[in-house]
Amino acid sequence: MGLTYFKRYQMQLDLRKLERAFGELPPGYTVRPWDESCLQAHVEAKYRAFAEELDALVFPSLGSREGCLRLMREITARREFVPQATWLLEYRRSPDGRPIACGTIQGIRTDSLNGSVQNVGIAPEHRGQRLGTYLLGQSLAGFRLAGVCWVNLEVTARNQAAHRLYRRLGFRRTCVVYKTAQVAFA
């Protein structure tokens, strides 16, 4: 085991200047606003989105269903939790007809005017369809309804696809930070 540093970008978006639409969902997809009854679906979507990704090394809780459950419970139990900025993405064309949880995003308030996006993730087999754009748009609209003016997030620098998405939507890098993690070397 060795200690590794992961470069991460802190980014911010001024919601007061946001005037763009985020498109439509492809056929078969729906989004659900936060409801306690969909906690397990958020856990499954989060696990499927992050378990095999670099972020599971940086944040080990993302690498297991138990860790994702603990994380979701911690986020939703906070006084600062913003339900309006928390959404679940589902795919409704599964073989047995039941919806498949394939994306998740959560929001918290960091102070009276600032919010923070937590763990936006899309399961690998559903990527490349602008689903992250749509899900983030739903969250930003929810933050705006909650009276938030600025939204912040953090992204691992090596996650170039996510970084491009955030820049395209208007997020600007405000700071570079380094996160340490224990990593097994072969």
Contact map, one row per residue, 1 for C-alpha under 8 A:
111000000000000000000000000000000000000000000000000000000000000000000000000000000000000000000000000000000000000000000000000000000000000000000000000000000000000000000000000000000000011110
111100000000000000000000000000000000000000000000000000000000000000000000000000000000000000000000000000000000000000000000000000000000000000000000000000000000000000000000000000000000011110
111110000000000000000000000000000000000000000000000000000000000000000000000000000000000000000000000000000000000000000000000000000000000000000000000000000000000000000000000000000001111000
011111000000000000000000000000000000000000000000000000000000000000000000000000000000000000000000000000000000000000000000000000000000000000000000000000000000000000000000000000000001111000
001111100000000000000000000000000000000000000000000000000000000000000000000000000000000000000000000000000000000000000000000000000000000000000000000000000000000000000000000000000111100000
000111110000000000000000000000000000000000000000000000000100000000000000000000000000000000000000000000000000000000000000000000000000000000000000000000000001100000000000000000000111100000
000011111000000000000000000000000000000000000000000000000000000000000000000000000000000000000000000000000000000000000000000000000000000000000000000000000001110000000000000000011110000000
000001111100000000000000000000000000000000000000000000000000000000000000000000000000000000000000000000000000000000000000000000000000000000000000000000000111100000000000000000011110000000
000000111110000000000000000000000000000000000000000000000000000000000000000000000000000000000000000000000000000000000000000000000000000000000000000000000111100000000000000011111000000000
000000011111000000000000000000000000000000000000000000000000000000000000000000000000000000000000000000000000000000000000000000000000000000000000000000011110000000000000000011111000000000
000000001111100000000000000000000000000000000000000000000000000000000000000000000000000000000000000000000000000000000000000000000000000000000000000000011110000000000000001111100000000000
000000000111110000000000000000000000000000000000000000000000000000000000000000000000000000000000000000000000000000000000000000000000000000000000000001111000000000000000001111000000000000
000000000011111000000000000000000000000000000000000000000000000000000000000000000000000000000000000000000000000000000000000000000000000000000000000001110000000000000000011100000000000000
000000000001111111000000000000000000000000000000000000000000000000000000000000000000000000000000000000000000000000000000000000000000000000000000000011100000000000000000001000000000000000
000000000000111111000000000000000000000000000000000000000000000000000000000000000000000000000000000000000000000000000000000000000000000000010001000111100000000000000000000000000000000000
000000000000011111000000000000000000000000000000000000000000000000000000000000000000000000000000000000000000000000000000000000000000000000000000000011000000000000000000000000000000000000
000000000000011111100000000000000000000000000000000000000000000000000000000000000000000000000000000000000000000000000000000000000000000000000000000000000000000000000000000000000000000000
000000000000011111110000000000000000000000000000000000000000000000000000000000000000000000000000000000000000000000000000000000000000000000000000000000000000000000000000010000000000000000
000000000000000011111000000000000000000000000000000000000000000000000000000000000000000000000000000000000000000000000000000000000000000000000000000000000000000000000000000000000000000000
000000000000000001111100000000000000000000000000000000000000000000000000000000000000000000000000000000000000000000000000000000000000000000000000000000000000000000000000000000000000000000
000000000000000000111110000000000000000000000000000000000000000000000000000000000000000000000000000000000000000000000000000000000000000010000000000000000000000000000000000000000000000000
000000000000000000011111000000000000000000000000000000000000000000000000000000000000000000000000000000000000000000000000000000000000110010000000000000000000000000000000000000000000000000
000000000000000000001111100000000000000000000000000000000000000000000000000000000000000000000000000000000000000000000000000000000000010000000000000000000000000000000000000000000000000000
000000000000000000000111110000000000000000000000000000000000000000000000000000000000000000000000000000000000000000000000000000000000010000000000000000000000000000000000000000000000000000
000000000000000000000011111011000000000000000000000000000000000000000000000000000000000000000000000000000000000000000000000000000010010000000000000000000000000000000000000000000000000000
000000000000000000000001111110000000000000000000000000000000000000000000000000000000000000000000000000000000000000000000000000001000000000000000000000000000000000000000000000000000000000
000000000000000000000000111110000000000000000000000000000000000000000000000000000000000000000000000000000000000000000000000000000000000000000000000000000000000000000000000000000000000000
000000000000000000000000011111000000000000000000000000000000000000000000000000000000000000111000000000000000000000000000000000000000000000000000000000000000000000000000000000000000000000
000000000000000000000000111111100000000000000000000000000000000000000000000000000000000011110000000000000000000000000000000000000000000000000000000000000000000000000000000000000000000000
000000000000000000000000100111110000000000000000000000000000000000000000000000000000000011110000000000000000000000000000000000000000000000000000000000000000000000000000000000000000000000
000000000000000000000000000011111000000000000000000000000000000000000000000000000000001111000000000000000000000000000000000000000000001000000000000000000000000000000000000000000000000000
000000000000000000000000000001111100000000000000000000000000000000000000000000000000001111000000000000000000000000000000000000000000000000000000000000000000000000000000000000000000000000
000000000000000000000000000000111110000000000000000000000000000000000000000000000011011100000000000000000000000000000000000000000000000000000000000000000000000000000000000000000000000000
000000000000000000000000000000011111010000000000000000000000000000000000000000000011011100000000000000000000000000000000000000000000000000000000000000000000000000000000000000000000000000
000000000000000000000000000000001111111000000000000000000000000000000000000000000010000000000000000000000000000000000000000000000000000000000000000000000000000000000000000000000000000000
000000000000000000000000000000000111111000000000000000000000000000000000000000000000000000000000000000000000000000000000000000000000000000000000000000000000000000000000000000000000000000
000000000000000000000000000000000011111100000000000000000000000000000000000000000000000000000000000000000000000000000000000000000000000000000000000000000000000000000000000000000000000000
000000000000000000000000000000000111111111000000000000000000000000000000000000000000000000000000000000000000000000000000000000000000000000000000000000000000000000000000000000000000000000
000000000000000000000000000000000011111111100000000000000000000000000001000000000000000000000000000000000000000000000000000000000000000000000000000000000000000000000000000000000000000000
000000000000000000000000000000000000111111110000000000000000000000001000000000000000000000000000000000000000000000000000000000000000000000000000000000000000000000000000000000000000000000
000000000000000000000000000000000000011111111000000000000000000000000000000000000000000100000000000010000000000000000000000000000000000000000000000000000000000000000000000000000000000000
000000000000000000000000000000000000011111111100000000000000000000000001000000000000000100000000000010110000000000000000000000000000000000000000000000000000000000000000000000000000000000
000000000000000000000000000000000000001111111110000000000000000010011001000000000000000000000000000000000000000000000000000000000000000000000000000000000000000000000000000000000000000000
000000000000000000000000000000000000000111111111000000000000000010010000000000000000000000000000000011000000000000000000000000000000000000000000000000000000000000000000000000000000000000
000000000000000000000000000000000000000011111111100000000000000000000000000000000000000100000000000011110000000000000000111000000000000000000000000000000000000000000000000000000000000000
000000000000000000000000000000000000000001111111110000000000010000010000000000000000000000000000000000110000000000000010111000000000000000000000000000000000000000000000000000000000000000
000000000000000000000000000000000000000000111111111000000000011110010000000000000000000000000000000000000000000000000000000000000000000000000000000000000000000000000000000000000000000000
000000000000000000000000000000000000000000011111111100000000000000000000000000000000000000000000000001000000000000000000011100000000000000000000000000000000000000000000000000000000000000
000000000000000000000000000000000000000000001111111110000000000000000000000000000000000000000000000001100000000000000000111100000000000000000000000000000000000000000000000000000000000000
000000000000000000000000000000000000000000000111111111110000011000000000000000000000000000000000000000000000000000000000101000000000000000000000000000000000000000000000000000000000000000
000000000000000000000000000000000000000000000011111110010000011100000000000000000000000000000000000000000000000000000000000000000000000000000000000000000000000000000000000000000000000000
000000000000000000000000000000000000000000000001111111010000001000000000000000000000000000000000000000000000000000000000000000000000000000000000000000000000000000000000000000000000000000
000000000000000000000000000000000000000000000000111111111000000000000000000000000000000000000000000000000000000000000000000000000000000000000000000000000000000000000000000000000000000000
000000000000000000000000000000000000000000000000010111111100000000000000000000000000000000000000000000000000000000000000000000000000000000000000000000000000001000000000000000000000000000
000000000000000000000000000000000000000000000000010011111111010000000000000000000000000000000000000000000000000000000000000000000000000000000000000000000001000000000000000000000000000000
000000000000000000000000000000000000000000000000011111111111111000000000000000000000000000000000000000000000000000000000000000000000000000000000000000000000000000000000000000000000000000
000000000000000000000000000000000000000000000000000011111111001000000000000000000000000000000000000000000000000000000000000000000000000000000000000000000000000000000000000000000000111000
000001000000000000000000000000000000000000000000000001111111000000000000000000000000000000000000000000000000000000000000000000000000000000000000000000000000000000000000000000000011100000
000000000000000000000000000000000000000000000000000000111111111000000000000000000000000000000000000000000000000000000000000000000000000000000000000000000000000000000000000000000000100000
000000000000000000000000000000000000000000000000000000111111111100100000000000000000000000000000000000000000000000000000000000000000000000000000000000000000000000000000000000000000000000
000000000000000000000000000000000000000000000000000000010011111101110110000000000000000000000000000000000000000000000000000000000000000000000000000000000000000000000000000000000000000000
000000000000000000000000000000000000000000000110011000110011111110110000000000000000000000000000000000000000000000000000000000000000000000000000000000000000000000000000000000000000000000
000000000000000000000000000000000000000000000010011100011011111110110000000000000000000000000000000000000000000000000000000000000000000000000000000000000000000000000000000000000000000000
000000000000000000000000000000000000000000000010001000000001111111110000000000000000000000000000000000000000000000000000000000000000000000000000000000000000000000000000000000000000000000
000000000000000000000000000000000000000000110010000000000000011111111000000000000000000000000000000000000000000000000000000000000000000000000000000000000000000000000000000000000000000000
000000000000000000000000000000000000000000000000000000000000100111111100000000000000000000000000000000000000000000000000000000000000000000000000000000000000000000000000000000000000000000
000000000000000000000000000000000000000000000000000000000001111111111110000000000000000000000000000000000000000000000000000000000000000000000000000000000000000000000000000000000000000000
000000000000000000000000000000000000000000110110000000000000111111111111000000000000000000000000000000000000000000000000000000000000000000000000000000000000000000000000000000000000000000
000000000000000000000000000000000000000100100000000000000000000011111111100000000000000000000000000000000000000000000000000000000000000000000000000000000000000000000000000000000000000000
000000000000000000000000000000000000000000000000000000000000100001111111110000000000000000000000000000000000000000000000000000000000000000000000000000000000000000000000000000000000000000
000000000000000000000000000000000000000000000000000000000000100000111111111000000000000000000000000000000000000000000000000000000000000000000000000000000000000000000000000000000000000000
000000000000000000000000000000000000001001100000000000000000000000011111111100000000000000000000000000000000000000000000000000000000000000000000000000000000000000000000000000000000000000
000000000000000000000000000000000000000000000000000000000000000000001111111110000000000000000000000000000000000000000000000000000000000000000000000000000000000000000000000000000000000000
000000000000000000000000000000000000000000000000000000000000000000000111111111000000000000000000000000000000000000000000000000000000000000000000000000000000000000000000000000000000000000
000000000000000000000000000000000000000000000000000000000000000000000011111111001000000000000000000000000101000000000000000000000000000000000000000000000000000000000000000000000000000000
000000000000000000000000000000000000000000000000000000000000000000000001111111001010000000000000000000000000000000000000000000000000000000000000000000000000000000000000000000000000000000
000000000000000000000000000000000000000000000000000000000000000000000000111111101000000000000000000000000000000000000000000000000000000000000000000000000000000000000000000000000000000000
000000000000000000000000000000000000000000000000000000000000000000000000011111111000000000000000000000000000000000000000000000000000000000000000000000000000000000000000000000000000000000
000000000000000000000000000000000000000000000000000000000000000000000000000011111000000000000000000000000000000000000000000000000000000000000000000000000000000000000000000000000000000000
000000000000000000000000000000000000000000000000000000000000000000000000000001111100000000000000000000000001110000000000000000000000000000000000000000000000000000000000000000000000000000
000000000000000000000000000000000000000000000000000000000000000000000000001111111110000000000000000000000011100000000000000000000000000000000000000000000000000000000000000000000000000000
000000000000000000000000000000000000000000000000000000000000000000000000000000011111110000000000000000000111100000000000000000000000000000000110010000000000000000000000000000000000000000
000000000000000000000000000000001110000000000000000000000000000000000000000100001111110000000000000000000110000000000000000000000000000000000100000000000000000000000000000000000000000000
000000000000000000000000000000001100000000000000000000000000000000000000000000000111111000000000000000000010000000000000000000000000000000100110110000000000000000000000000000000000000000
000000000000000000000000000000000000000000000000000000000000000000000000000000000111111000000000000000001111000000000000000000000000000001111110000000000000000000000000000000000000000000
000000000000000000000000000000001100000000000000000000000000000000000000000000000111111100000000000000011110000000000000000000000000000000100100000000000000000000000000000000000000000000
000000000000000000000000000000111100000000000000000000000000000000000000000000000001111110000000000000011100000000000000000000000000001001100000000000000000000000000000000000000000000000
000000000000000000000000000000111100000011001000000000000000000000000000000000000000011111000000000011111000000000000000000000000000000000000000000000000000000000000000000000000000000000
000000000000000000000000000011110000000000000000000000000000000000000000000000000000001111100000000011110000000000000000000000000000001000000000000000000000000000000000000000000000000000
000000000000000000000000000011110000000000000000000000000000000000000000000000000000000111110000001111100000000000000000000000000000000000000000000000000000000000000000000000000000000000
000000000000000000000000000111000000000000000000000000000000000000000000000000000000000011111100001111000000000000000000000000000000000000000000000000000000000000000000000000000000000000
000000000000000000000000000111000000000000000000000000000000000000000000000000000000000001111100111100000000000000000000000000000000000000000000000000000000000000000000000000000000000000
000000000000000000000000000100000000000000000000000000000000000000000000000000000000000000111110111000000000000000000000000000000000000000000000000000000000000000000000000000000000000000
000000000000000000000000000000000000000000000000000000000000000000000000000000000000000000111111111100000000000000000000000000000000000000000000000000000000000000000000000000000000000000
000000000000000000000000000000000000000000000000000000000000000000000000000000000000000000001111110000000000000000000000000000000000000000000000000000000000000000000000000000000000000000
000000000000000000000000000000000000000000000000000000000000000000000000000000000000000000000111110000000000000000000000000000000000000000000000000000000000000000000000000000000000000000
000000000000000000000000000000000000000000000000000000000000000000000000000000000000000000011111111000000000000000000000000000000000000000000000000000000000000000000000000000000000000000
000000000000000000000000000000000000000000000000000000000000000000000000000000000000000000011111111100000000000000000000000000000000000000000000000000000000000000000000000000000000000000
000000000000000000000000000000000000000000000000000000000000000000000000000000000000000001111100111110000000000000000000000000000000000000000000000000000000000000000000000000000000000000
000000000000000000000000000000000000000000000000000000000000000000000000000000000000000001110100011111000000000000000000000000000000000000000000000000000000000000000000000000000000000000
000000000000000000000000000000000000000011011000000000000000000000000000000000000000000111100000001111100000000000000000000000000000000000000000000000000000000000000000000000000000000000
000000000000000000000000000000000000000000011001100000000000000000000000000000000000000111100000000111110000000000000000011001000000000000000000000000000000000000000000000000000000000000
000000000000000000000000000000000000000001001100100000000000000000000000000000000000000111000000000011111000000000000001111000000001001000000000000000000000000000000000000000000000000000
000000000000000000000000000000000000000001001100000000000000000000000000000000000000011110000000000001111100000000000011110000000000001000000000000000000000000000000000000000000000000000
000000000000000000000000000000000000000000000000000000000000000000000000000000000000111100000000000000111110000000001111100000000000001100100000000000000000000000000000000000000000000000
000000000000000000000000000000000000000000000000000000000000000000000000001000000110111000000000000000011111000000001111000000000000000000100000000000000000000000000000000000000000000000
000000000000000000000000000000000000000000000000000000000000000000000000000000001111110000000000000000001111100000111100000000000000000000100010000000000000000000000000000000000000000000
000000000000000000000000000000000000000000000000000000000000000000000000001000011100100000000000000000000111110000111100000000000000000000000000000000000000000000000000000000000000000000
000000000000000000000000000000000000000000000000000000000000000000000000000000011100000000000000000000000011111111110000000000000000000000000000000100000000000000000000000000000000000000
000000000000000000000000000000000000000000000000000000000000000000000000000000010000000000000000000000000001111111110000000000000000000000000000000000000000000000000000000000000000000000
000000000000000000000000000000000000000000000000000000000000000000000000000000000000000000000000000000000000111111100000000000000000000000000000000000000000000000000000000000000000000000
000000000000000000000000000000000000000000000000000000000000000000000000000000000000000000000000000000000000111111000000000000000000000000000000000100000000000000000000000000000000000000
000000000000000000000000000000000000000000000000000000000000000000000000000000000000000000000000000000000000111111100000000000000000000000000000001111000000000000000000000000000000000000
000000000000000000000000000000000000000000000000000000000000000000000000000000000000000000000000000000000000111111110000000000000000000000000000000111110000000000000000000000000000000000
000000000000000000000000000000000000000000000000000000000000000000000000000000000000000000000000000000000011111011111000000000000000000000000010000111110000000000000000000000000000000000
000000000000000000000000000000000000000000000000000000000000000000000000000000000000000000000000000000000011110001111100000000000000000000000000000000111000000000000000000000000000000000
000000000000000000000000000000000000000000000000000000000000000000000000000000000000000000000000000000001111000000111111000000000000000000100000000000111000000000000000000000000000000000
000000000000000000000000000000000000000000000000000000000000000000000000000000000000000000000000000000001111000000011111000000000000000000000000000000001000000000000000000000000000000000
000000000000000000000000000000000000000000000100000000000000000000000000000000000000000000000000000000011100000000001111100000000000000000000000000000000000000000000000000000000000000000
000000000000000000000000000000000000000000000000000000000000000000000000000000000000000000000000000000111100000000001111110000000001000100000000000000000000000000000000000000000000000000
000000000000000000000000000000000000000000001100110000000000000000000000000000000000000000000000000000111000000000000011111000000001000000000000000000000000000000000000000000000000000000
000000000000000000000000000000000000000000001101100000000000000000000000000000000000000000000000000001110000000000000001111101100011000000000000000000000000000000000000000000000000000000
000000000000000000000000000000000000000000001101110000000000000000000000000000000000000000000000000001100000000000000000111111100000000000000000000000000000000000000000000000000000000000
000000000000000000000000000000000000000000000001100000000000000000000000000000000000000000000000000000000000000000000000011111100000000000000000000000000000000000000000000000000000000000
000000000000000000000000000000000000000000000000000000000000000000000000000000000000000000000000000000000000000000000000001111100000000000000000000000000000000000000000000000000000000000
000000000000000000000000000000000000000000000000000000000000000000000000000000000000000000000000000001000000000000000000011111111010000000000000000000000000000000000000000000000000000000
000000000000000000000000000000000000000000000000000000000000000000000000000000000000000000000000000000000000000000000000011111111111000000000000000000000000000000000000000000000000000000
000000000000000000000000000000000000000000000000000000000000000000000000000000000000000000000000000000000000000000000000000001111110000000000000000000000000000000000000000000000000000000
000000000000000000000000010000000000000000000000000000000000000000000000000000000000000000000000000000000000000000000000000001111110000000000000000000000000000000000000000000000000000000
000000000000000000000000000000000000000000000000000000000000000000000000000000000000000000000000000000000000000000000000000000111111110000000000000000000000000000000000000000000000000000
000000000000000000000000100000000000000000000000000000000000000000000000000000000000000000000000000000000000000000000000010001111111111000000000000000000000000000000000000000000000000000
000000000000000000000000000000000000000000000000000000000000000000000000000000000000000000000000000000100000000000000001110000100111111100000000000000000000000000000000000000000000000000
000000000000000000000100000000000000000000000000000000000000000000000000000000000000000000000000000000000000000000000000000000000111111110000000000000000000000000001000100000000000000000
000000000000000000000111100000000000000000000000000000000000000000000000000000000000000000000000000000000000000000000000000000000111111111000000000000000000000000000000000000000000000000
000000000000000000000000000000100000000000000000000000000000000000000000000000000000001010000000000000111000000000000000000000000011111111100000000000000000000000000000000000000000000000
000000000000000000000000000000000000000000000000000000000000000000000000000000000000000000000000000000001000000000000001000000000001111111110000000000000000000000000000000000000000000000
000000000000000000001100000000000000000000000000000000000000000000000000000000000000000000000000000000000000000000000000000000000000111111111000000000000000000000000000000000000000000000
000000000000000000000000000000000000000000000000000000000000000000000000000000000000101000000000000000000000000000000000000000000000011111111100000000000000000000000000000000000000000000
000000000000000000000000000000000000000000000000000000000000000000000000000000000001111000000000000000001110000000001000000000000000001111111110000000000000000000000000000000000000000000
000000000000001000000000000000000000000000000000000000000000000000000000000000000000100000000000000000000000000000000000000000000000000111111111000000100000000000000000000000000000000000
000000000000000000000000000000000000000000000000000000000000000000000000000000000000100000000000000000000000000000000000000000000000000011111111100000000000000000000000000000000000000000
000000000000000000000000000000000000000000000000000000000000000000000000000000000111110000000000000000000000000000000000000000000000000001111111110000000000000000000000000000000000000000
000000000000000000000000000000000000000000000000000000000000000000000000000000000101100000000000000000000010000000100000000000000000000000111111111110100000000000000000000000000000000000
000000000000001000000000000000000000000000000000000000000000000000000000000000000000000000000000000000000000000000000000000000000000000000011111111110000000000000000000000000000000000000
000000000000000000000000000000000000000000000000000000000000000000000000000000000001000000000000000000000000000000000000000000000000000000001111111100000000000000000000000000000000000000
000000000000000000000000000000000000000000000000000000000000000000000000000000000101000000000000000000000000000000000000000000000000000000000111111100000000000000000000000000000000000000
000000000000000000000000000000000000000000000000000000000000000000000000000000000000000000000000000000000000000010000000000000000000000000000011111110000000000000000000000000000000000000
000000000000001000000000000000000000000000000000000000000000000000000000000000000000000000000000000000000000100111100000000000000000000000000011111111100000000000000000000000000000000000
000000000000011100000000000000000000000000000000000000000000000000000000000000000000000000000000000000000000000011100000000000000000000000000011001111100000000000000000000000000000000000
000000000001111100000000000000000000000000000000000000000000000000000000000000000000000000000000000000000000000011100000000000000000000000000000000111110000000000000000000000000000000000
000000000001111000000000000000000000000000000000000000000000000000000000000000000000000000000000000000000000000001111000000000000000000000010010000111111000000000000000000000000000000000
000000000111100000000000000000000000000000000000000000000000000000000000000000000000000000000000000000000000000001111000000000000000000000000000000001111100000000000000000000000000000000
000000000111000000000000000000000000000000000000000000000000000000000000000000000000000000000000000000000000000000011100000000000000000000000000000000111110000000000000000000000000000000
000000011110000000000000000000000000000000000000000000000000000000000000000000000000000000000000000000000000000000000000000000000000000000000000000000011111000000000000000000000000000000
000000011110000000000000000000000000000000000000000000000000000000000000000000000000000000000000000000000000000000000000000000000000000000000000000000001111101001100000000000000000000000
000001111000000000000000000000000000000000000000000000100000000000000000000000000000000000000000000000000000000000000000000000000000000000000000000000000111111000000000000000000000000000
000001111000000000000000000000000000000000000000000000000000000000000000000000000000000000000000000000000000000000000000000000000000000000000000000000000011111100100000000000000000000000
000000100000000000000000000000000000000000000000000000000000000000000000000000000000000000000000000000000000000000000000000000000000000000000000000000000001111100000000000000000000000000
000000000000000000000000000000000000000000000000000001000000000000000000000000000000000000000000000000000000000000000000000000000000000000000000000000000011111111100000000000000000000000
000000000000000000000000000000000000000000000000000000000000000000000000000000000000000000000000000000000000000000000000000000000000000000000000000000000000111111110000000000000000000000
000000000000000000000000000000000000000000000000000000000000000000000000000000000000000000000000000000000000000000000000000000000000000000000000000000000000001111111000000000000000000000
000000000000000000000000000000000000000000000000000000000000000000000000000000000000000000000000000000000000000000000000000000000000000000000000000000000010001111111100000000000000000000
000000000000000000000000000000000000000000000000000000000000000000000000000000000000000000000000000000000000000000000000000000000000000000000000000000000010101111111110000000000000000000
000000000000000000000000000000000000000000000000000000000000000000000000000000000000000000000000000000000000000000000000000000000000000000000000000000000000000111111111000000000000000000
000000000000000000000000000000000000000000000000000000000000000000000000000000000000000000000000000000000000000000000000000000000000100000000000000000000000000011111111100000000000000000
000000000000000000000000000000000000000000000000000000000000000000000000000000000000000000000000000000000000000000000000000000000000000000000000000000000000000001111111111100000000000000
000000000000000000000000000000000000000000000000000000000000000000000000000000000000000000000000000000000000000000000000000000000000000000000000000000000000000000111111111100000000000000
000000000000000000000000000000000000000000000000000000000000000000000000000000000000000000000000000000000000000000000000000000000000000000000000000000000000000000011111111000000000000000
000000000000000000000000000000000000000000000000000000000000000000000000000000000000000000000000000000000000000000000000000000000000100000000000000000000000000000001111111000000000000000
000000000000100001000000000000000000000000000000000000000000000000000000000000000000000000000000000000000000000000000000000000000000000000000000000000000000000000000111111100000000000000
000000000011110000000000000000000000000000000000000000000000000000000000000000000000000000000000000000000000000000000000000000000000000000000000000000000000000000000111111110000000000000
000000000011100000000000000000000000000000000000000000000000000000000000000000000000000000000000000000000000000000000000000000000000000000000000000000000000000000000110011111000000000000
000000001111000000000000000000000000000000000000000000000000000000000000000000000000000000000000000000000000000000000000000000000000000000000000000000000000000000000000001111110000000000
000000001111000000000000000000000000000000000000000000000000000000000000000000000000000000000000000000000000000000000000000000000000000000000000000000000000000000000000000111110000000000
000000001110000000000000000000000000000000000000000000000000000000000000000000000000000000000000000000000000000000000000000000000000000000000000000000000000000000000000000011111000000000
000000111100000000000000000000000000000000000000000000000000000000000000000000000000000000000000000000000000000000000000000000000000000000000000000000000000000000000000000011111100000000
000000111100000000000000000000000000000000000000000000000000000000000000000000000000000000000000000000000000000000000000000000000000000000000000000000000000000000000000000000111110000000
000011110000000000000000000000000000000000000000000000000000000000000000000000000000000000000000000000000000000000000000000000000000000000000000000000000000000000000000000000011111000000
000011110000000000000000000000000000000000000000000000000100000000000000000000000000000000000000000000000000000000000000000000000000000000000000000000000000000000000000000000001111100000
001111000000000000000000000000000000000000000000000000000100000000000000000000000000000000000000000000000000000000000000000000000000000000000000000000000000000000000000000000000111110000
001111000000000000000000000000000000000000000000000000001110000000000000000000000000000000000000000000000000000000000000000000000000000000000000000000000000000000000000000000000011111000
111100000000000000000000000000000000000000000000000000001000000000000000000000000000000000000000000000000000000000000000000000000000000000000000000000000000000000000000000000000001111100
111100000000000000000000000000000000000000000000000000001000000000000000000000000000000000000000000000000000000000000000000000000000000000000000000000000000000000000000000000000000111110
110000000000000000000000000000000000000000000000000000000000000000000000000000000000000000000000000000000000000000000000000000000000000000000000000000000000000000000000000000000000011111
110000000000000000000000000000000000000000000000000000000000000000000000000000000000000000000000000000000000000000000000000000000000000000000000000000000000000000000000000000000000001111
000000000000000000000000000000000000000000000000000000000000000000000000000000000000000000000000000000000000000000000000000000000000000000000000000000000000000000000000000000000000000111
